[in-house]
Amino acid sequence: MKLLAIDTTEDACSAALSIDGMVDERFEIVPRRHSEHILPMMEALLADAQLTLRDLDALAYARGPGSFTGVRIAASIIQGSAMGADLPVVPVSSLRALAQGANRTDGAAAVLSALDARMNEVYWGAYRLDAEGIMQLSGEEMVCAAQDVIVPGGDGWFGAGSGWGPYSAALGARAGVEQFNSELSVHAADVVRIAVAKFIEGGAVAAEAAVPVYLRDQVAWAKQR
């Protein structure tokens, strides 16, 4: 299976190509310059593998939540690319990808993902590793004040994401968590691993369904469309 994924959720920008489980990634921290870098990253990955878009089985992207501009960029680039190459698309939650990354970098099997949503709020989701090594959502993703996050039962939780920087005290008190990695960013390498599993399970959608997920602004986005 050949699948290419991108992420432009926050300041980081990345693209990853998975070929039969082997993953190659391009990753850079480029605040407000995602649109300049993401297409060259995709092209470089394909060129190195001597592939074109039409050789792929699907495209994937981190669909949000995150920066409004960032998630729009990822959705529009993947939508346009998928339409042009007649490919299906696999949307992946950026919070879920963040949790997958915490397993990769910190060995965490139960992750509380928190992205800084500004306005004293966080984008929040809780995930546990399944038997196949893929993070699965426990409960619902949400946007709320740090002191109002919902923590599922069980123990062994690990915090991940930018929200654990400014709101670590409130989140830690609420969740009973002492260990966290606030420097961890979403990586396309983690997006693509989840996307491969979703694709196998039938989780791909048509290109026109590749839209951002904001959590905070669902109604406004629906009106704009």
Buried (B, 14 or more C-beta within 10 A) or exposed (E): EBBBBBBBBBBBBBBBBBBEEEBBBBBBEBEEEBBEBBBEBBEBBBEEBEBEBEBBBBBBBBBBBBBBEBBBBBBBBBBEBBBEBEBBBBBBBBBBBBBBBBBBBBEBBBBBBBBBBEEEBBBBBBBBBEEEEBBBBBEEBBBBBBEEBBBBEEEEBBBBBBBBEBBBEBBBEBBEBEEBBBEBBBBBBBBBBBBBBBBEEEBBBEBEEBBBBBBBBEEEBEEEE
